[in-house]
Amino acid sequence: MYPGIHAKARADQPAIIMAQTGETVSYAELEARTNRLAHLLRNRGLRRLDHFAIFMENNARYVECCGAGERAGLYFTCINSYLTAAEVAYIVNNSESRILMVSQDSRATALEAIELCPKVEAVLVVNGPGDGKRILNLDEATSDLPATPIADESLGTAMLYSSGTTGRPKGILRPLPEQPPSQQLPLFDFLQKLWRYSEGLVYLSPAPLYHSAPQAAVNLVIRCGGTAIIMERFDPEQYLRLVEKYRPTHSQLVPTMFSRMLKLPEEARKRYDVSSLEVAIHAAAPCPVQVKEQMIDWWGPIIHEYYGATEGLGFATCDTGEWLTHRGTVGKVLLGELHVLDEEMQACAKGTPGTLWFKTATAFQYFNDPAKTAEARSPDGSLSTVGDVGYVDDDGFLYLTDRATFMIISGGVNIYPQECENLLITHPKVADAAVFGVPNEDLGEEVKGVVQVMPGIAADADLADELIAFCRANLSHIKCPRSIDFEAELPRLPTGKLYKRLLRDRYWGDRKTKIV
C-alpha cells in the first residue's frame, strides 16, 4: 500500500518514533510534509531523474526527505553522516546534487563542504535557521506550499554510494522505470514477502538511515502502514529496553550489535522481555559462528541472515534452521546467478574459495565512472563483482571468506583474515578486532591483529600473548597473528563496516604497492 493511503486510513498513527527523544511523526504529518517538500523541489526546477543529497544523522525528518524524492521521480543520495567536509563535497559533486538537505548538527560540516560545490543551488536545514540566501530553513521554505501531491508524481529511488573502503566512493545508479510511486520496485516486493512484513507491524531500527539496509527496511515499514522506532544511535542495553517498551515484531541488525549485546552483564540481558520479536534480520558483515549460536540460544529461531551488496548484484539468505544445519553460511542465492571464479576466470570446485561474480539480479552502473563500472565486470560484460571471496558447499549454500582486497599472501600461501577476526571478537576481553597483512621481508606479508579491548582491561604485552595463544588454540598457526597491537577504538562505522584500510595503511607507510 502507498503511504498516502495510510495517511487517510490511519492518520493519527505514528509512522516514526525517535527512540531517545520520543518525537513522533504521524502518517498525516508525514504525508503533508513529504508533499510540501516535493512541491519545493519542483519549484526549484528539479525534474524526474535529477539528483539531490541528504547529509545528517538519524532524526525525525530523515524519512520525509527520502519520501519527497521517492514521489517526485528523483535520485536522492544519503551521505554517511561521519564524513569530513571534503568527503561530503566529493559525493555531492559526483552525484550532481542540486539541493543538499542537512540538520543543525551536520550544518557546520555541510557549509564547509558546499564551498567546494558550486552547483548546489540551496541547502535545506531541517531543524535550524536559514540565512535568507542559499541556506533555507525547511519549514519556512515549505510553509506556503500545498500539502497535496504534486501533479506529476513519479517513482524515485536512492542512489547510494559504496563506503569507499577500497578507494573513492562510487555512486550506484540503477535504472528507474517511469511508474507511479504507489508501485514499488520488484526488489521491495521480494523483501516484503521474504521477511514477512505485514500491515501495521512495529519495527525497531538501530542503524543509520544513510545505509542501504535500514533505509530499505524503514521504507517497507512505511509502505506497510507500520511504525518505525528509529534509534538515534545504537546502544546495546537501550536496544533491549526499546524492545520491551514498544514490542516490535521486526528488526534488522549487524553482527557487531549482536556481539555488544552479548557482552552486557547477564542480569542486564535477562532484565528485558524480547519475546515480541518475530523476525531479526542481520547482514553487512559475516557473523562469527559462536556469536550467532549464542543469539539463537537467547532469542530463539527468529534470526534471518542475508548477503547482498548495495550494487544489487545478487541476494542470498537463510533462516535459523538452514543456518544451524550449515553453520557459517550466508544462505542460498535467490536472486542473481552466482559464479565462483579463480584469477583466470575459471569456475572453482565446490568448497574452493574464489571471487564471487554474478549475472546481476538488477542492472546498475557506477555513476559518472565508466572505468569503475567496467572494472567491476567480466571482460565480456556478462558478470559483475564487488570483490568478495567465498565458496559454495555441496548443498548450494554460500560461505564468505573475505574481501579479495584484504587477502594476505604469506610465504606463497593465501590467507583470508575473516576467520581470525571472527574468533578474536569472541574473546571476553576483546571489544573489536581487525586482522590484515603487514610487510614481512622474508614472507612478503605476515598476519597482524589490531584489537580494541573491553572497558577496564589492560592493553599490554601479556594480553597480546594471551590473544595469540587463544588464536593458536583454535586456528592453524598460519592464520594467526604474529603480533597484536591495540587501539582505543577501531574505525568501524555504525553500519558495522570496518574501515580496515585505514589501519592497514599505517603499516605499509608510503609504499606504492602492497606487494613485497
C-alpha angles and dihedrals in degrees: 000000000000120000090238090064091051089052087065100037098042104015097157097040114110112254091181133020119185107223101217102038099028090228109163132204115195124211090252091053093045092050094050095045094046092050093048091051091048089054090050092052091051091047088052089057100256111148134182113310094016119128140239132167138224121209116177147097123267108295141146094268098053096087093050091053090054091042093056090056092046093057096040098056093248135139110236123193118208109205126210104260092218096062124115122247092260091050091048091049091052092055094042091051095041092050091049089231114179097188127041119200116202143162130235088256093055094037099100094051091043094052090050089049097051091058082075094043110075094170095060105106099188143003116217115204110202097201108013142067128282128220098230091249127057095346116069134183106236097224094047092048093051103034095101096042125102120270088213126091122280114257096245102046114174134167115271129183144192122275100201128186128234110248095254098234089136099040138305113357114261126214112233108217120190126187110264114213117218101248138125118279089241087072109071125206116274093248090063091051088053094049093045091058095039095054096037097240106182134188113284097010122160115232129190113210114194099169135080114276094223087075120088100235101052091039091054091045094052089045089057092048091054092047089052093051092246133139121255117206103203120199114214087215134349120267116168099222094039088054091057091045090054092050090056093044102046101025096222118193096201137038139161123214143163126240092255088063091051091051093050093050091049090054093057114108111276092245090056092051092049094044096077131064110231097168094114091072112104101165124026111180126195136183141126095098137023111274117229109247094234092050093052092045090054092048091051090049089051104039101024130230095327099101118113123185130199139180122207135136120231086247088070094230094147143334131226126181143171136184125223095271093051092047093050090057092044104033113199097022124130089208143257120313111254100166126041128018111270125216122181106205137180125225090280090055090250122139116264120227118254109283094021116114119237140148113294114238126179139198087226125253090209128023117246144162133193105255114249090352113096090161093059090043090054091045091056092053134074118256091263092046094237098111135046134198141181091202101261117154124216148119141235123233128220091271093055097255118144123227124190120218103174150304109290090229091063099047111130120221108199119172089343093306121120112230124188107203098202092090092056092046090052090052097046093053090061093060109106093230095051123088096176138353142194128192125192144141124280128185119284116176092210103041100025092236136015130199116263127189124203116191138191108206129218117262113283095020119124112237099213143129092276091057091047090054090047093052094047089051089048091054093047091051090058107028138040109273094244090064094050128092117260087206139010128213127190132230128187089231132358118232096253121152121227086252088069095251115135118220089220094162090066089059098040095048091061089066095047095051116188096337111140092216134040091214121090 
